[in-house]
Structure formats: structure tokens, C-alpha cells
Amino acid sequence: MQLTKDQVVCLPIFDQTQDGSGGVLETHSPELGDAFWNKENAIGEQAAPLMSKQSPKGIVPSNPFPQSPAFTQPKPKGVRTKLDFQQYVFVNQMCYHVALPWYSKYFPYLALIHTIVLMVSSNFWFKYPKTSSKVEHFVSILGKCFESPWTTKALSETACEDSEENKQRLAGASTLLKHLSTSSEEGSPNQSAPVGNKSGVAFSAEKLVSEVPSMTILDKKDGEQAKALFEKVRKFHAHVEDSDLIYRLYAIQTVIKTVTFILILCYTMTFVTSIDFDHVCEPEIKHLTGYSKFHCTHNMAFMLKKLLVCYIALICVYGIICIYTLFWLFRRPLKEYSFEKVREESSFSDIPDVKNDFAFLLHMVDQYDLLYSKRFGVFLSEVSENKLREISLNHEWTFEKLRQHVTRNPQDKLELHLFMLSGVPDAVFELTDLEILKLELIPEAKITAKISQMINLQELHFYHCPAKVEQTAFIFLCDHLRCLHVKFTDVAEIPSWVYLLKNLRELYLVGNLNSENNKLIGLESLRDLRRLKILHLKSNLTKIPTNITDLSPHLVRLVIHNDGTKLLVLNTLKKIINLAELELHNCELERIPHAIFSLNNLQELDLKSNNIRTIEEVISFQHLKRLTCLKLWYNKIISIPLSISHVKNLESLYLSHNKLESLPSPLFTLLKLRYLDLSLNSVAVIPPEVGFLQNLQYFAITGNKVEVVPKQLFKCVKLRTLCLGHNCITSIPEKVGHLSQLTHLELKGNCLDRLPIQLGHCSLLRRSCLVVEDHLFDSLPIEVKESINQEASVSFASGCKCLMEGR
């Protein structure tokens, strides 16, 4: 702007005279010059701009000292304009606007506009919210991935391979590469001793990472940061790969920059030729100055021209860059990025190729340094992530920590329950005395060959845990595993190897197994479970899967616990001829299924929590000669049919939680009954025929409306448990003393005012198993209380034991 501002100087041009004189540089007559210089008072408004009170610089001033008569003073030469300084300033300003080309005057402003346009078109994608946020997030993640210790650890093998020393070592021991997949986790490529056969299953893509000697275990902080990076990269990958907005915006702004460059170059080169040093100016100011034309010089025209040439050169450089960028954009598809080279150079062969904006950003990074994309690719590999989880998991869950979590279950078996871990710690397989292993919500559970060390393991639980098993581990499980529990959401989550465990005895499946998905189980697969004895299905079945018939030769117990879905088709049951125990819980059954009556080997039937209202079909049970236990509890049975007497072999009958109001006499003709539960009904009278049940050991009628306890009840001298609580009983007969084997008596919640002293004759009854109000117990004679309390202080466990035996 300084070069183009007010740098114009103008002089007037005289009009042509008749004799052709009047040029700008013409010298007039001496008389005219004398007349001009002899005017001593021609100062002020009449003075020329180059004149002052003294002579012009170009004219020798008169000598103040006396001169000789021979000396004559020189006469001034040039053109007398008769314009003062202010008029010249005015003329210069007028001619600056009139005579100079507009490009000479406004070039700085054009350069500013060019700069703004190019800056906006170059940086718009950094400012536009939808792209800038992705770019900033990508740069942030990229930097963290580059600096992560896990990246260095994962790529250290590749770095070693690039070194000359390692190349020489590998050249001398190339045969050892075949054993990498079976070497130990602390092993290295130059170790010659392979591990034993028990760990011979190959996972080379994962093993390579941990077998390099330079790799050390990450500390907990670095491990957590690396795991957080994996999650960030996964989310960024899913979010950015769906669109190509960044690519399209970058391409558009590059095209705009290129077009802008061409336009700038065209008109700048056109107008630069109009910049000149000399200009003729004809402002309409003759009435102010007396002249109509002026000859002007643009002082900085030469410098401005050179500046414009430099500007054009810079613009050309910028334009070449834009053209190269366009060539780079469209030379190959930038919306696809392949990690093929990274997969070849590293051990992570599962790094996926990416597309759209994610691919474009990686191409941009490659223009800076290929190593960034290579390190970034480590966090796209599931193998790398799994290896990180494995290392962190083994570092956190040591053998000592796992040993602290081992407990003993009620069956006195050693049990370990692992919940919501990233995998199965290697130290688990060192617990050789473990009998039950439970894995819950472990998405990457892997049973390795090391499980062969767990010689006492008999039971496995997989809760929402699609476990993978190595071949050697599978062989071990086939030989040793006896019980397997699998809990799942979808049937596809059941590992396929489950159906090949030939020595499995018990299989528990909990999850969605409705009729539409039954085919997904593998209809032919169950036939390989040749020794399966117990099958437990907790699901929402509408029919019994037909492939269960493959188990008919050896299946002895079938349990189906529905979630309230009505079980409609049960014809398959007829084919399971060796079935001994059948449980159909919560299946919305309204009657006893007829298919059950074909199970000649059935010993126990449990129809708990259904909608059964009548059991008239019970007469058909007479054909089931081996049926000894019938459980019809938690239903809506109103009455017991008289035909119940035909089921002669019944030993246990569960009718609690129904709507019974009376008990038919034929019920008490079942002389083999040892267990009878009538709790929580509406029974008001206990028939005296109850005395016929001489083998009865457990009798419960708690929560009914009984008012009188018949004396015949106490003829059942084998009774060990008697539950009469929460009725309307007012007294207990003295014959209760005849129950010499009684160990548990429940009387609480009645209308008793005293207890019979004959309770003292029940030598096996203890205070902990006598459920009665304290004030009633205190009313007993002291010798009776001492008799009941004599072993009350032995141990709490012994008291509970008698209760459990009674139940």
C-alpha cells in the first residue's frame, strides 16, 4: 500500500503556439526570463513551486559583493508555470485518481481479497463443525496411538526383523519359525526348545506378539490407557467410516482453490502490462490552474511491476500445489485404504481395510509419515486387542489372587466363579484341585490346552460366555467333563463343541429355545451325547424338541422349566422310554398330559407351577408301576379324585399350594406313602383314616383351616416331621407322645393355650426343631423342657440337621 499511495508527480503541459513553440522543455526569450526574475515581489500565491525567496538551486545566486563590469549574471532557463505548491499537490491528487490504472491503485486490496478467499477455501474443512470435530478427534487419537507403549510393544517384532542383527539370527535359525505357535508366552523366535504336546495348539497370529524377548508386561496404567484407546478407535472407526463428507469437502475446496488461482493469474498478468512510469493526465481543472493537460510520473511503477511479478510467481507456486493436490486426489481412490503392507510386515493379519473418510484421513497421514498409519493399525486389530487383554488379565489375576476366590459349595466341592472379565486368566488352569469352574459374562473366553492340568475338574458353567476350546483342551473335556451348564440369550451362542462331549452326564441349557429356533440347535448333534443322563432345559418352549428322542436310550431325567409359555406338543415324550424323572414347571398345563402315561419306567413326576384344575386322569397312573413320587404342587386343584387309590406304589405326594377343601378317604389307602404335603390349601378336616398310613414319615398340613387333630394321626408312629402350624387347632392330643421318632414338630400360629406334657416322650425332639410360641414352651413342666433342651446346646448345625431330615 505504501508503494501505491500518492507516488505521482505532475507538471503542466503548455498549449502549442502558432510558431510551434511552447514545449515543456523549450527555452523562452531572455526578456521573458528577465521579466520573470526581476519581479522581486512575485512571492506567495504567484511563486512557482520550485521558487523561494532565494534563487533556484540550479541558478547561481547574485554575488553580494561588487562585481566587475565585465561579469553578467546567468539568466534562468525552463518553463515558468506560475503554479504554487498547493496547486501542484491538488493536481497530483487529481491525476492519481484520473490517470493511473485502477490496478496500480487497488492491487493491495485485491491481494487481501485473494488471501481471504484462498484462506477460507484452504481451511474451511478445519472450521466446519461436522468435519473439524472428526479431524481433531482423529489427530488426538492418532497421537495417543503413536505414543502408546502398547504400540511399541506390538510392533517390536517388526522392528527386530528390520534390523541386520535379527536378520542374521533368523537366517541361521529359520527352522525355528515353525515352532513359534507352540512356544511359551515368554519364548522367543531364537529359542529351540518347544513346549510339550499339551500346549501344541497353534495360534501364531496371536503368539507372535508376546514371544519377542524385548516385550515386557505393561504396567496397569499403560494397559488401561491402551484398552481405552482400543475402545475410542472402535467407536471412531464405526462413526467416520459411514460417510465421505471430509473427502468431498476437501475435494471441493481444492477445486475452488485451483479455479481461483487460474482467475487470479489471468487478470493479474493482463493488468500488469498497464503499469507504466509516464502518464498524461487531463483533469477538468483548467479553471483552477490554467492548464488542461499534465505530464505525470508514477514514481514506484518500476518497483510495483517487480512486486507484481513476484506475486505472480508466488501464485504460480500455490497453483502448482493445488494442481498437484487435484492430481493426488483423483489419481487413485482415496476412499479406500488397505493395510496389506502392515499385515505382511506385522503379526496382525486381521487388520481390516477401511473406506470413506477414515481411509482418506489415513491417506493424508501417509503424506506425513507412513509409520503413523502402521501404529494406528495396531489398534484396529482384534488379535492385538485380545493380546492386550490377555496380558493385562494375567498380570492382574495371579495364581494367589485366584486361590483367594476359590470357595466350597454346599456339596463340599471346590468352586471358582469368574465374573465379567475380558478373558480366562492362564493361572486358572494351575488350580489343579478345582472341581467346578463358573465363567460368567466373559465374551472372549478361551479354554486352552493348559486345562489338561485340572485333573479334578468335573463341572463347567458358561453364563453368556461363548467359549472357544482348543483341540487339545476339547479332547481333555471329552474324557473328564461330567456336567455342563450353558446360559445364553440366543441359541447360536451355544458352542458347537458342546454336542460332541461323548462322556457328558448332565447338560443344563438356559435360554431362548422356542420352536422356531429348535432347528438351530443341530437336530442330529444330540445323538453324539451317548452317555447323557440328565437334560435340563429352562426356556420358552412351545413343544418338546424332536431331537431329544436321540437321547432316549440313555436319558433318565428330563427337566423343562418354561417362563410361562404354554407347552402344547408333548408327543415326543412317548419315545423317551427309559425316562425315570420328568419335571414340567411353569408350562401352563391345564391337565396331566396323556403322553406321560406311556412312560412305563417313570418313577417321579413333577408338574409344579401350572394351571391344573382337575386330576381325573390320575387313574391312568396305575399303569406306571414304578411311579413313586407325584408332585402336583403350586396348581389350582380343587379336589382329589377317588381314583387316587389306584396309584398303589406312591410313596411321596406333593399337593401343597392348591385349592383343596377336603381330603377323600381313598387317599389314605395309599399304604406306601411316606411323604404327604397338603400345606397352604383350605382343608378343614383331617379324616381319621389318616391312621392307616403306617409308613408315613412326613406329614404337613400347614396353612389350612384345621380345628381338630384326630387321635388316629398319632398311630403313624414312624412320623419324623409333623407340620400343623397356622391352623385353628385348639389342643394337641396327649397321644403325641407315641411318636417316638418325631424330630420336627411345628405348632406355631394356632389357638393353643398349652402343650401336652407328653412331648417329653418324644425322645428325639429338640428345642431347635420344635416350632412353637415361647410362652407355650415355657408352660411345659421343667423336666419336660430339660428333656427337650438337653442337647439344644450341642451345636446349631445338629439342630438344623434334624430340620433338614424332616423336610
C-alpha positions, 0 to 999 in steps of 0.5 A, a space after each residue: 500500500 505504501 508503494 501505491 499511495 500518492 507516488 505521482 508527480 505532475 507538471 503542466 503541459 503548455 498549449 502549442 503556439 502558432 510558431 510551434 513553440 511552447 514545449 515543456 522543455 523549450 527555452 523562452 526569450 531572455 526578456 521573458 526570463 528577465 521579466 520573470 526574475 526581476 519581479 522581486 515581489 512575485 512571492 506567495 500565491 504567484 511563486 512557482 513551486 520550485 521558487 523561494 525567496 532565494 534563487 533556484 538551486 540550479 541558478 547561481 545566486 547574485 554575488 553580494 559583493 561588487 562585481 566587475 563590469 565585465 561579469 553578467 549574471 546567468 539568466 534562468 532557463 525552463 518553463 515558468 508555470 506560475 503554479 504554487 505548491 498547493 496547486 501542484 499537490 491538488 493536481 497530483 491528487 487529481 491525476 492519481 485518481 484520473 490517470 493511473 490504472 485502477 490496478 496500480 491503485 487497488 492491487 493491495 486490496 485485491 491481494 487481501 481479497 485473494 488471501 481471504 478467499 484462498 484462506 477460507 477455501 484452504 481451511 474451511 474443512 478445519 472450521 466446519 463443525 461436522 468435519 473439524 470435530 472428526 479431524 481433531 478427534 482423529 489427530 488426538 487419537 492418532 497421537 495417543 496411538 503413536 505414543 502408546 507403549 502398547 504400540 511399541 510393544 506390538 510392533 517390536 517384532 517388526 522392528 527386530 526383523 528390520 534390523 541386520 542383527 535379527 536378520 542374521 539370527 533368523 537366517 541361521 535359525 529359520 527352522 525355528 519359525 515353525 515352532 513359534 505357535 507352540 512356544 511359551 508366552 515368554 519364548 522367543 523366535 531364537 529359542 529351540 526348545 518347544 513346549 510339550 504336546 499339551 500346549 501344541 495348539 497353534 495360534 501364531 497370529 496371536 503368539 507372535 506378539 508376546 514371544 519377542 524377548 524385548 516385550 515386557 508386561 505393561 504396567 496397569 496404567 499403560 494397559 488401561 490407557 491402551 484398552 481405552 484407546 482400543 475402545 475410542 478407535 472402535 467407536 471412531 472407526 464405526 462413526 467416520 467410516 459411514 460417510 465421505 463428507 471430509 473427502 468431498 469437502 476437501 475435494 471441493 475446496 481444492 477445486 475452488 482453490 485451483 479455479 481461483 488461482 487460474 482467475 487470479 493469474 489471468 487478470 493479474 498478468 493482463 493488468 500488469 502490462 498497464 503499469 507504466 512510469 509516464 502518464 498524461 493526465 487531463 483533469 477538468 481543472 483548467 479553471 483552477 490552474 490554467 492548464 488542461 493537460 499534465 505530464 505525470 510520473 508514477 514514481 514506484 511503477 518500476 518497483 510495483 511491476 517487480 512486486 507484481 511479478 513476484 506475486 505472480 510467481 508466488 501464485 504460480 507456486 500455490 497453483 502448482 500445489 493445488 494442481 498437484 493436490 487435484 492430481 493426488 486426489 483423483 489419481 487413485 481412490 482415496 476412499 479406500 485404504 488397505 493395510 496389506 503392507 502392515 499385515 505382511 510386515 506385522 503379526 496382525 493379519 486381521 487388520 481390516 481395510 477401511 473406506 470413506 473418510 477414515 481411509 482418506 484421513 489415513 491417506 493424508 497421514 501417509 503424506 506425513 509419515 507412513 509409520 503413523 498409519 502402521 501404529 494406528 493399525 495396531 489398534 484396529 486389530 482384534 488379535 492385538 486387542 485380545 493380546 492386550 487383554 490377555 496380558 493385562 488379565 494375567 498380570 492382574 489375576 495371579 495364581 494367589 489372587 485366584 486361590 483367594 476366590 476359590 470357595 466350597 459349595 454346599 456339596 463340599 466341592 471346590 468352586 471358582 466363579 469368574 465374573 465379567 472379565 475380558 478373558 480366562 486368566 492362564 493361572 486358572 488352569 494351575 488350580 489343579 484341585 478345582 472341581 467346578 469352574 463358573 465363567 460368567 459374562 466373559 465374551 472372549 473366553 478361551 479354554 486352552 490346552 493348559 486345562 489338561 492340568 485340572 485333573 479334578 475338574 468335573 463341572 463347567 458353567 458358561 453364563 453368556 460366555 461363548 467359549 472357544 476350546 482348543 483341540 487339545 483342551 476339547 479332547 481333555 473335556 471329552 474324557 473328564 467333563 461330567 456336567 455342563 451348564 450353558 446360559 445364553 440369550 440366543 441359541 447360536 451362542 451355544 458352542 458347537 463343541 458342546 454336542 460332541 462331549 461323548 462322556 457328558 452326564 448332565 447338560 443344563 441349557 438356559 435360554 431362548 429355545 422356542 420352536 422356531 429356533 429348535 432347528 438351530 440347535 443341530 437336530 442330529 448333534 444330540 445323538 453324539 451325547 451317548 452317555 447323557 443322563 440328565 437334560 435340563 432345559 429352562 426356556 420358552 418352549 412351545 413343544 418338546 424338541 424332536 431331537 431329544 428322542 436321540 437321547 432316549 436310550 440313555 436319558 433318565 431325567 428330563 427337566 423343562 422349566 418354561 417362563 410361562 409359555 404354554 407347552 402344547 406338543 408333548 408327543 415326543 415324550 412317548 419315545 423317551 422310554 427309559 425316562 425315570 424323572 420328568 419335571 414340567 414347571 411353569 408350562 401352563 398345563 391345564 391337565 396331566 398330559 396323556 403322553 406321560 402315561 406311556 412312560 412305563 419306567 417313570 418313577 417321579 413326576 413333577 408338574 409344579 407351577 401350572 394351571 391344573 384344575 382337575 386330576 381325573 386322569 390320575 387313574 391312568 397312573 396305575 399303569 406306571 408301576 414304578 411311579 413313586 413320587 407325584 408332585 402336583 404342587 403350586 396348581 389350582 386343584 380343587 379336589 382329589 379324585 377317588 381314583 387316587 387309590 389306584 396309584 398303589 406304589 406312591 410313596 411321596 405326594 406333593 399337593 401343597 399350594 392348591 385349592 383343596 377343601 377336603 381330603 377323600 378317604 381313598 387317599 389314605 389307602 395309599 399304604 406306601 406313602 411316606 411323604 404327604 404335603 397338603 400345606 397352604 390349601 383350605 382343608 378343614 378336616 383331617 379324616 381319621 383314616 389318616 391312621 392307616 398310613 403306617 409308613 408315613 414319615 412326613 406329614 404337613 398340613 400347614 396353612 389350612 383351616 384345621 380345628 381338630 387333630 384326630 387321635 388316629 394321626 398319632 398311630 403313624 408312629 414312624 412320623 419324623 416331621 409333623 407340620 400343623 402350624 397356622 391352623 385353628 387347632 385348639 389342643 394337641 392330643 396327649 397321644 403325641 407322645 407315641 411318636 417316638 421318632 418325631 424330630 420336627 414338630 411345628 405348632 406355631 400360629 394356632 389357638 393353643 393355650 398349652 402343650 401336652 406334657 407328653 412331648 417329653 416322650 418324644 425322645 428325639 425332639 429338640 428345642 431347635 426343631 420344635 416350632 412353637 410360641 415361647 410362652 407355650 414352651 415355657 408352660 411345659 413342666 421343667 423336666 419336660 423342657 430339660 428333656 427337650 433342651 438337653 442337647 439344644 446346646 450341642 451345636 446349631 448345625 445338629 439342630 438344623 440337621 434334624 430340620 433338614 431330615 424332616 423336610 
